[in-house]
Amino acid sequence: MSEAVFKRIADESGPHNSLLRISGGGEPMLHSKAVELIEYAKEKGCRVGLITNGSRFDEEKLTRLIRCGIDAIEFSVDAGDEETYTMVRPNLDWDNLVQSVKMAVRIRNELKADTRIVCSVINQKGVDVDKAEAFWEEIVDKVQVRKYLTWGYNENHSADDSPYLPPEDRLPCPWLFERFNIDSRGDVTLCGEDIAFAEKFANIMERSIQDIWHGEEFNKFRRLHLGGKGHHVPICSTCPDWKYRSWNYNYWKILKDAEDKIKS
């Protein structure tokens, strides 16, 4: 993502104290100016949540991120031991991950900052989620056990396919009301499930985020979902992961649980 696109997002989102959840399309910390841009977003008034595999941190980067007030750092760990980690996260180093997570917690505590340190574990075949949760709970503020999502492309390796939203009830998908998806070019798509942005319909360099969020395109999709007709939206009609959305167990609850642990 170019600086121009990122700064446009931060400039428009800051006055609303919006939360920028930096993720998708790879490891965010590979961006040469990741730390600098997050600092910029915080200066503009944004809340920022970073999702990372933890492979690109050092003391300086973590210190700058936490000192600038980053709201949450979520490490995608997906395992509670080296053997499992090597299987689900090939080419990454378990010892480096553990060191990075512990370093983040230490720096946060030394600076007496409010940054929430979270670990996420995908509930997939071959992973002992109870073991992983027990390992990381001793270190971080919150462990999030997440459903395995295929994103419409991957094979299904889920170890828990129980739904949050019963398909027969046709409840509206919360993502339409909670999330605004922007890719590296500034294109906007209806849903993060469209990871290829094949159904993009706007660009934030041409229209304001506020205009798009409140615009007719989004509201049309929301009305269909609220009316029990979400399956009439093309991307929603074929979504294999819709049943794993939740109005109650979501990112906001993760952050609240982590905050409560810090205060306790």
Secondary structure, DSSP 8 states (H G I E B T S, - for coil): --HHHHHHHHHHHGGGT-EEEE-SSS-GGGSTTHHHHHHHHHHTT-EEEEEE-STT--HHHHHHHHHTT--EEEEE---SSHHHHHHHSTTS-HHHHHHHHHHHHHHHHHHT---EEEEEEEEBTT--HHHHHHHHHTTSSEEEEEE---TTTS---BS----SS-GGGT---THHHH--EE-TTSEEES-TT-TT-TT--EETTTS-HHHHHTSHHHHHHHHHHHTT-GGGSHHHHT-SSGGG--SSSSHHHHHHHHHHHHH-
